[in-house]
């Protein structure tokens, strides 16, 4: 796994998220009540851009078809069909810089 720089802590305030592209993958980092969590930013359903969806506490709503994901676990909270969990990634903060291990 590689350590990928996402940005500064100040760029991801509480209730917001930021994404980074790693090869063919996009990863989002969300600030949930002061804790940073990272998961894949591409919805398993049809490839929707989760990082363009709405973040509500720990829930991300896919902008394409409304699947709701838990950013802290990568698991589906709601969708009419079963979806596999999205991968989650460790988040590290060094000084003011946020990294994900992917």
Order of alpha helices (4+ residues) and beta strands (2+ residues): beta-beta-beta-beta-beta-beta-beta-beta-beta-beta
